[in-house]
């Protein structure tokens, strides 16, 4: 559990002072596939060459593996692209998405 807490603190610095009351760590060794070399170049970005069309999904290029977390990042990138295209107002990407390619 200690290693988990250290990772959580690294990922969410604002939570460093929170008190963890209880927790369980579950490991699913087959949850994330192992991509073969060269497949990263095949993952599309959220921005397309077609006006009004943005892509989102676990397989899009987020800099993360094709996981649920990667899909969430992809959805946020696609929403950012859509807002850019319509000139919408936004408060900016979530801090953990700074530098995400789209």
Secondary structure, DSSP 8 states (H G I E B T S, - for coil): -HHHHHHHHHH-GGGTTS----------TTSS----TTGGGGS--SB-SSTT-B--STTS-SSS-SSHHHHHHHHHHHHHHHHHHHT-------GGGTT---
